[in-house]
Structure formats: structure tokens, C-alpha cells
Amino acid sequence: MSEAVQSISASITSDEAQARRRRRNAADTRLRLYGIGAISIAIGLLGILILTLAIGGYQAFVQTHIRIQFPISTENVDPENPSEGNYRNVVREGLAALLPPAESPAQQRAMDQILTNNTQFIVRNAVVANPSVIGGALTLEVPASDIFDQLNKGVVRRATPEQNRRVTDQQIAWFDALVEEGRVSTPFNWGLFFNADSRFPELAGLAGAITGSFYALLVCFLISFPVGIAAATYLEEFAPKNRWTDLIEVNINNLAAVPSIVFGLLGLAVFIQIFGLPRSAPLVGGMVLALMTLPTIIIVTRNALKAVPPSIREAAYGMGASPQQVILHHVLPLSLPGILTGTIIGLAQALGETAPLLLIGMNAFITSPPGGIMDASTALPTQIYIWADSPERGFVARTSAGILVLLGFLLIMNAIAVFLRQRLERRW
Amino acid sequence: MVGYLFLAIVIFSIVAFFVGRAAGNRFVTTEGVTTHSLPGYHGAFVAVWVGVPAFVLVLLWLLFQGSVIDGLLFQSLPAAVTEGVTSAQRSLILSEIKNVAAGRIFAEPSPEIAAAAETLNRWQAIAGWAMVVVAVAVMLLALFVARSRLSPRFRARNGVERFMMVLMVFCSVVAILTTVGIIVSLLYESFEFFLLVPPHEFFFGLRWEPQIAIRADQVAGQGAFGAVPVFLGTLVIATIAMAVAVPIGLFTAIYLVEYASERVRSTVKPIMEILAGVPTVVYGFFAVLTVAPAIRNAGSLMGIATSPNSALAAGGVMGIMIIPFISSLSDDALRAVPRTMRDGSLAMGATRAETMTKVLLPSALPGIMGGILLALSRAIGETMIVVMAAGLIASLNINPLDSVTTVTVQIVTLLIGDTSFDNPKTLAAFALGLVLFLVTLGLNVIALTIVRKYREQYD
């Protein structure tokens, strides 16, 4: 007996056994380190992702403006008909008053490049809105064109040799003269939120995309929320257990895993080709997104209905309520916070969805916000895709800024969902 | 006008509700008999009768008005215009008429077209007003009929509940209709495609050059629709993605299940959820802007030629996107192993690593495999990352530093821009979509079956 104990204690204190134990503990530590490494890589990648977006995007939230006094002479603008003046000349005269006169047409063109290409229209709109300035002068803050905006923000470097950058030394000298006079400012870029898309980065904004996404999500919500709740209520509370309802359930689970682009093909072939709905319309986008969100809403609604305790149902039945009254008057209202939480998360997913919207044409170039659900429009993610594909330097920052805005919306929606879950959801 | 009509239907239904409820109230108060249903149900009964038929009628009307008018319009054209035209020319003529009718005139239209445009405008006005008149008539008739059926003993609640039940059944059938819609539309368009391009060429051909001429006067390739390079490219990118995601995701799950304290768990899990919640277009931009140049620079430092849109960049970023799926599904699978097995192993003196590799992982393996298959199906179906970061040209190679294309990239590029539904270029996208749908469906079914089978062992 004591010999056996002795041999065991010898076997676990022997050098061999201790080496074995060290090896096993080392393996344990190794696995732990692999885990820490994996988590650090994942978190690090997320950090790099957010950091590159923030660094790339913050510049697009401010915009270089130049304050210029435009002489509105009656030669260039007819007081009777202010919308049809020679505003190109007006802009040139405004610049000429500040800078040395251009010596050649080429130099004149180089000078024109300082202000955004649409300056003449900006001035025209200001004059049409206020015709009393004709004959006098008008001072406006006009966005600088993209290359000068980049120059001002230091993206286009002065140290680069002249032939490798898009602004000439002469243009830089002019711009510096304007800076010296205190005419250049970089205020917050409200245009990013209130302008629609444009070929010129300095004027491009997200207004059209935000409106389009709003309409698409509205349609998506109006379809998927009632249909999802009705379907979930039927499946959870009323459906008999038979082959049909099994089929529906398997179907819903599979739909949740179908690639989003396939829904885009469905929208293209059915909604646009067969039903004849307009291309690029938020209505079609919303309908496709609704079909994608439906499985999510059905699944969360069923879980929320399941969470309501049987005592509620039994009490209602005891008072003589019909099965539908039990559900409509008692069970559904009690599970509504859970349903809403799930719906908001589903809508947040729909907001970020891009591929199906590309197929139904919501990546068109449209320079005004849509007026309704049948107008052609873009959406936030497709606008990001369009900008990411645009070659101009200024669109790189715009894309990052657009992504930050999109992520901001997602963050707000998820925060609302978390708030609802914590404040309203009841635990039994 | 359609918007106002829907508004009118809603208002009519609300009015009908109050009419019915007032009737119900009268039964209760004045006639002094016991009623079967509460007044609200009388109101709802009338409202359903008034609103629903009119709503369905208007929807159907809108659905068929366009094609009916198109057909009538085409028949009304003189035979000289319509003789022997193909379906593409037919739709061209119709869209020209519509453009002229809407006032978008680019060139002086021929007299036949101008006349047809005028007819179209007239008919559309007639159809619109006819719809309004019919809808209002239906609503008034329904109001009258429904109202006349109300009586103290009338079972209004049963009527309303029967309607609600039908509505709920219809809503749950929407899921099936969606699947049927997907399958039918993909099959139909693919069938058209396989009439133009034989299936064996599509499935076994080694050359994919879909950029063919749409108009006769365009200069373009002859077109080749052998999809093998596209399938291979998809496989390459999905493999890279899985190579990134599986180890990171699995080790994350192992750490969270076995080693992490509650505090670490409650911080890491939300971060993983953020990773899963980032829209794919954002990952795509990240791949283009940061990862692809980084890989290129690294490649040129080591003197290796890398393509600007290498498979490695697209696949790697896709892997990042998939990490949270693998980690959360493996986490669930590991956690589903009964606690007694884990405790038994630890009590026998096994270290935590030994418990993990010899007990937990083997018994959670089916669940983890299911999760990996689900993640693979996501990787194959993922679109935006590859559209932005992978190449467009289908080449038959498996070098991760070279540019390859995927099924989803080809679907998007084939369907952006000119889409006419009778040339193989557009239809090829649907054939690819069908393959994509079937493959992902197969993977999902296998994954769910594995997971379900495994669950039954311990329940």
C-alpha cells in the first residue's frame, strides 16, 4: 500500500514528470497566447479600418472657401433679365480685381480654375435672388475648386516638382496672394449634407443619397414591418404543425442566408422587368430591401412572442377573449419592444446593403434629391460606391466622409435599439 | 393621382369604420338586445369590406394597365410600322412613343409615332379616371352591402377574425413567394441563356469574354461564355478569405470560451459585432484604399510582381468581414458542449488546452464545421468587396497575387448599364446568379443539417 503511494509520488515528482508537466503547461500558455493574438489581430484590423477612414475623411468635413467681391455691371447683367447675364465675365472681373491681369488665354484659364467650375451659376442664383445688386457689387464666399482645396489642406504638396502636381507655381502664387489678403477660409462643409451629387468634388454632397436612403428605408419598413409581424404571429401562434408550415419555416431560414445580390436579380427581373416599375427608384430599392429584411423581422418577432409568459395568455383566455383578441390585445403589445429592437437592427442592415441596389440602378448620377419614391435616386451606400470609383482626388476624402456619415447613421440606429432593449423590454 | 387614390381609400375605410361602429353602438344602446360583437368589430367589418377590395383592385389595375395599353397601342399602329418587328424593336417603338407622349422629343417624330403618342396620352387619362371611378364605385357598393348586413346578432367579430387569419396566412406565404420568385426568374432567364449558349460551353468552357456587341455597329469581341475561370476565381478568393478568417475566428472563440474573464468577454463580443455590422461597401473601400496598395508595396519591396487588384487584397479583407461569423458560431458550438464533459476532463487533471483540443473541439466539431460552411457561403455570395477590389478580367490562374474575377463581380458588371433582356451578355448574369443561388443554398442546407444533427446528440 505505502509502496504504491510512494511510487505514485515518485512518478509525479520525478524529473521526467516535471518536464512533462512543464511541456503541458507551455502548450496551455501557447493556446492562450494564440487566442490573445487572434483577438488582437481582429481588434487591430478594426482599429486600422476606422483610423484610415477618420484620417481620410475628416478633411472633407471642411471646405476651402474664397471670399470675392463680384462687380455686377449692367453691361454683363441686364437688370430686366438677370437670369441670362454674362456671368463668366462677372466671375473673371471679380478675380481680376484681386490678381494681376492675365497675360494670355492660357493664363486666364489657369486663373479660372481657382474657383469652382459652377461659380458663375452660384453668382447668377445670388443675383436672381437679389436683383438690387445689379450695377453695384456682390460679395460671396465661393468654394475653391478641388485642386486648390487639396492644396489648402496639404494633400497636394508644394514640395512636389511642378510637373508632377496638378497646380502650377503660378497658380500657387495667386492662391497665396488670396490667402495673404485673408480671403481664404475653411468653414464647416455644410454642402456635404445639403448638396446633391456633382461631377465636381468641391460641390458634391450627400443630400440626394440621404433622401434616397430615407425613402427606400421608409418603403422597406412599411412593407416588412406589418408583413413580418403578421407572418410571425401566424407561424408562432396559429399555424397548425404540418408539412406546409414546416416548408414555410425552412424557407424563411434559407432566405436569411441567400446572398443579397440574388435579391437584386429578383428585383431586376420581377419588379422592373415584369411589373414595369421605374429603374433607380427608391420604391423598387425599398421593396427589394423589404424582402431581405423580412426573415430578420420574422425571426425576432417569433422570439419576442415566445418570451411572453403563458400566464398572460391564460388570464386573457380566462376572461373570455378569443384567440385573436389574446394575441392582438395582450401578447403583441407586450412583445412590441423586442420586435421594435429587432426591426431597427434589421433596418440598419438594410441601410448598409449595396449590391441589390446596384442591380436595380440606384447608382445613377443624379444631381438633385428625389422628390418621391418613384424618382430616380441614389442611396448612401451606392453613393459611396460611386465616389469610390471617381478618379478626382477630392472624392477620396468625400468617400471616407460619406462612409463616416453612413456609420454615424448605423451607430444612431443601433443606439436606439440598445436603448429600447434596456428601457422598454420586460423580463418575466 | 395614384397616391391620392390610395389616400382616398384610406379615408373611405376610416369613414366606413365610424359608420359601422356607430351602427354597432346603436344596437347596444337603443335596441336593448344583446349583441354578438363589440361595436368596434362592426366598424372593422365595414372598413375591411370597403378598403380591401378597392385596394386589391387598384393594385391589379396598376399592374396590368401598362401592358394592356402597350398591347392596344401597338395594334393601333399602322401595319407598315409593325410588320415583322422583333420584340426588341417593339419595345423600342413603344418607348419612343412614350418619350414623345411625355414631351421628351429629340428628333422630329414620324407622323405615326406622333399620332400614337397622342392616343397614348388620351388612353392613359381615360384609364386613370376609369380606375378612380371604378374604385370609388366599388367602395360605395361595399359600404352599402356591408352596412346592410349589420344587425345585433350579426357575427362581425368572426368575419373580421376570418379576414385577419387570411391576411396572416398570406403574409407568411410571402416568404415562399419570394423563394419561388427567385427560382422562377433565375430559371427562366437562365433557360433563355442556355438557348443561346449551350450549357456544356458555360459549365466547362475555359474562356470568359462576355463583352459582346449590343448594337450591330459596335466594335466588340465575339463573346465567349465559359464560366470555369469565373468559378475558379471565386474559389481562389473564398479560399483566401477562409484562410484568414478560420484561424482568427476559431482562436478567438477558443479564448473567449475557455480563458477570458467575464469582463474581457463583454468587451470583445461587442467589438466583434461592430466588425460584423460594418457595411460591405466600407470593407470594399478599405481594400482599395489601404490593403491593396500595402500589398503592392510589400510585393515591390520583395521584388514580386503584384497586380493592383490582387486576389489577396480582396480575399484578405473579405476574411476580416467573416471573422465574426466564425467566432460567434464556433463560440455557440463550444458552449453547447455539456458542462459535465468539460468538468470531467479538468477533474482528471487535463490542462485547459488539453480539455479544449481533446474534449471540447472534437465534440463541437460538427457545429464548427457548420459555421465554417455558412461563412463559406457568405464569402462566395459577398459582392461589394470583390466588385471594388477584385479584377474584371477572367483569367485561369490561382496565383493570389494576380487579379482574378468572381461570379458576383461578373453579375454586377454585366448588369450595370445597358440591360436588354434578349442578349446573352445580360442573360449570362442570370445564369451565374442561378449557379450562385444553388451553391449557397446547398452549402446552407448542408450546414444546417450538420448543426441540427449535432444538437440532437445532447438534447
HADDOCK unambig.tbl for C-alpha pairs under 7 A between the chains (distance, minus, plus):
assign (segid A and resid 27 and name CA) (segid B and resid 353 and name CA) 6.79 0.50 0.50
assign (segid A and resid 28 and name CA) (segid B and resid 351 and name CA) 6.63 0.50 0.50
assign (segid A and resid 28 and name CA) (segid B and resid 352 and name CA) 6.42 0.50 0.50
assign (segid A and resid 28 and name CA) (segid B and resid 353 and name CA) 4.65 0.50 0.50
assign (segid A and resid 31 and name CA) (segid B and resid 353 and name CA) 6.35 0.50 0.50
assign (segid A and resid 32 and name CA) (segid B and resid 255 and name CA) 6.33 0.50 0.50
assign (segid A and resid 32 and name CA) (segid B and resid 259 and name CA) 6.86 0.50 0.50
assign (segid A and resid 34 and name CA) (segid B and resid 251 and name CA) 6.37 0.50 0.50
assign (segid A and resid 35 and name CA) (segid B and resid 251 and name CA) 4.69 0.50 0.50
assign (segid A and resid 35 and name CA) (segid B and resid 252 and name CA) 5.18 0.50 0.50
assign (segid A and resid 35 and name CA) (segid B and resid 254 and name CA) 6.61 0.50 0.50
assign (segid A and resid 35 and name CA) (segid B and resid 255 and name CA) 4.76 0.50 0.50
assign (segid A and resid 36 and name CA) (segid B and resid 255 and name CA) 6.97 0.50 0.50
assign (segid A and resid 38 and name CA) (segid B and resid 248 and name CA) 4.77 0.50 0.50
assign (segid A and resid 38 and name CA) (segid B and resid 251 and name CA) 5.96 0.50 0.50
assign (segid A and resid 38 and name CA) (segid B and resid 252 and name CA) 5.59 0.50 0.50
assign (segid A and resid 39 and name CA) (segid B and resid 252 and name CA) 5.46 0.50 0.50
assign (segid A and resid 46 and name CA) (segid B and resid 275 and name CA) 6.66 0.50 0.50
assign (segid A and resid 49 and name CA) (segid B and resid 286 and name CA) 6.62 0.50 0.50
assign (segid A and resid 227 and name CA) (segid B and resid 171 and name CA) 5.27 0.50 0.50
assign (segid A and resid 230 and name CA) (segid B and resid 168 and name CA) 4.93 0.50 0.50
assign (segid A and resid 230 and name CA) (segid B and resid 171 and name CA) 6.09 0.50 0.50
assign (segid A and resid 231 and name CA) (segid B and resid 168 and name CA) 5.53 0.50 0.50
assign (segid A and resid 231 and name CA) (segid B and resid 169 and name CA) 6.81 0.50 0.50
assign (segid A and resid 231 and name CA) (segid B and resid 171 and name CA) 4.95 0.50 0.50
assign (segid A and resid 231 and name CA) (segid B and resid 172 and name CA) 4.13 0.50 0.50
assign (segid A and resid 234 and name CA) (segid B and resid 168 and name CA) 5.69 0.50 0.50
assign (segid A and resid 234 and name CA) (segid B and resid 169 and name CA) 6.61 0.50 0.50
assign (segid A and resid 248 and name CA) (segid B and resid 175 and name CA) 6.95 0.50 0.50
assign (segid A and resid 248 and name CA) (segid B and resid 176 and name CA) 6.29 0.50 0.50
assign (segid A and resid 251 and name CA) (segid B and resid 175 and name CA) 6.68 0.50 0.50
assign (segid A and resid 251 and name CA) (segid B and resid 176 and name CA) 6.36 0.50 0.50
assign (segid A and resid 252 and name CA) (segid B and resid 175 and name CA) 6.06 0.50 0.50
assign (segid A and resid 258 and name CA) (segid B and resid 437 and name CA) 6.91 0.50 0.50
assign (segid A and resid 258 and name CA) (segid B and resid 440 and name CA) 6.90 0.50 0.50
assign (segid A and resid 258 and name CA) (segid B and resid 441 and name CA) 6.95 0.50 0.50
assign (segid A and resid 259 and name CA) (segid B and resid 378 and name CA) 6.88 0.50 0.50
assign (segid A and resid 259 and name CA) (segid B and resid 381 and name CA) 4.91 0.50 0.50
assign (segid A and resid 259 and name CA) (segid B and resid 382 and name CA) 6.81 0.50 0.50
assign (segid A and resid 261 and name CA) (segid B and resid 383 and name CA) 6.94 0.50 0.50
assign (segid A and resid 262 and name CA) (segid B and resid 433 and name CA) 6.33 0.50 0.50
assign (segid A and resid 262 and name CA) (segid B and resid 437 and name CA) 6.89 0.50 0.50
assign (segid A and resid 266 and name CA) (segid B and resid 181 and name CA) 6.89 0.50 0.50
assign (segid A and resid 266 and name CA) (segid B and resid 182 and name CA) 5.45 0.50 0.50
assign (segid A and resid 266 and name CA) (segid B and resid 185 and name CA) 6.67 0.50 0.50
assign (segid A and resid 269 and name CA) (segid B and resid 185 and name CA) 6.30 0.50 0.50
assign (segid A and resid 275 and name CA) (segid B and resid 63 and name CA) 6.15 0.50 0.50
assign (segid A and resid 352 and name CA) (segid B and resid 279 and name CA) 4.85 0.50 0.50
assign (segid A and resid 353 and name CA) (segid B and resid 279 and name CA) 6.67 0.50 0.50
assign (segid A and resid 354 and name CA) (segid B and resid 281 and name CA) 6.71 0.50 0.50
assign (segid A and resid 355 and name CA) (segid B and resid 383 and name CA) 6.23 0.50 0.50
assign (segid A and resid 355 and name CA) (segid B and resid 384 and name CA) 6.19 0.50 0.50
assign (segid A and resid 359 and name CA) (segid B and resid 412 and name CA) 6.55 0.50 0.50
assign (segid A and resid 359 and name CA) (segid B and resid 415 and name CA) 6.32 0.50 0.50
assign (segid A and resid 359 and name CA) (segid B and resid 416 and name CA) 6.45 0.50 0.50
assign (segid A and resid 381 and name CA) (segid B and resid 281 and name CA) 6.58 0.50 0.50
assign (segid A and resid 385 and name CA) (segid B and resid 281 and name CA) 6.80 0.50 0.50
assign (segid A and resid 388 and name CA) (segid B and resid 285 and name CA) 6.73 0.50 0.50
assign (segid A and resid 403 and name CA) (segid B and resid 282 and name CA) 6.60 0.50 0.50
